[in-house]
Amino acid sequence: MKARPKPGPVPPVTSKAFVYTPPEPHVLSEEEVKRFWAKRREWLDGMLDMPRGSKYSDPIEEGDTFALGYSDEDFEAQLVALFHPVHFFPVTLAGTKHDNDDGTRRDVVIAMCRELDLLTLVHEVNNTHSKTAVAVLQADGLQLGYLPDHIGKEVISKQRNGWGLRAVFREPHFHPERKVVVGAAIYIFQPGVDGN
């Protein structure tokens, strides 16, 4: 049996090893950020009055929304810092898949909201479907949807008793497979003494 030859010295590496250098992250300037949001707003404004069934309308996808994606902890910390609420709780809106009476699409209205945008709660006393209907509106009056009836009833009662409840936008909800806007969540709260 032949003896195995001893390994000789390892030859030096003559070629340069490839080293991956990641590119420097590009930080958007304030001007670029403004241009981005202006373009997004322009596109969403065009979608606002376009019926969902139209061949020219687009579904509003996850990347099309203005929401920044706060975690629950960060969102609630910001809410407490801004408004010093005595109480607060999240609510999933109802009626978000319908269009508004003026033809505007609620999914587009939802897409234009950012976390902590102040919303208006309006009791629709003449609503033929429900005596406790509470519409949820953006500051410009466009409707996102309604509070669920059982929560609307509670909010109406508390408002009559001087609670001064307010609401802010929390986040859009997306279809689990198609990732298009199908709903939204808000927070209802009672501001503290030193809240806005």
Secondary structure as GFF3:
##gff-version 3
##sequence-region A 1 196
A	DSSP	alpha_helix	30	48	.	.	.	ID=ss1
A	DSSP	three_ten_helix	62	64	.	.	.	ID=ss2
A	DSSP	alpha_helix	72	83	.	.	.	ID=ss3
A	DSSP	beta_strand	87	92	.	.	.	ID=ss4
A	DSSP	alpha_helix	106	111	.	.	.	ID=ss5
A	DSSP	beta_strand	118	123	.	.	.	ID=ss6
A	DSSP	beta_strand	134	137	.	.	.	ID=ss7
A	DSSP	beta_strand	143	146	.	.	.	ID=ss8
A	DSSP	alpha_helix	149	160	.	.	.	ID=ss9
A	DSSP	beta_strand	166	174	.	.	.	ID=ss10
A	DSSP	beta_strand	181	190	.	.	.	ID=ss11
###
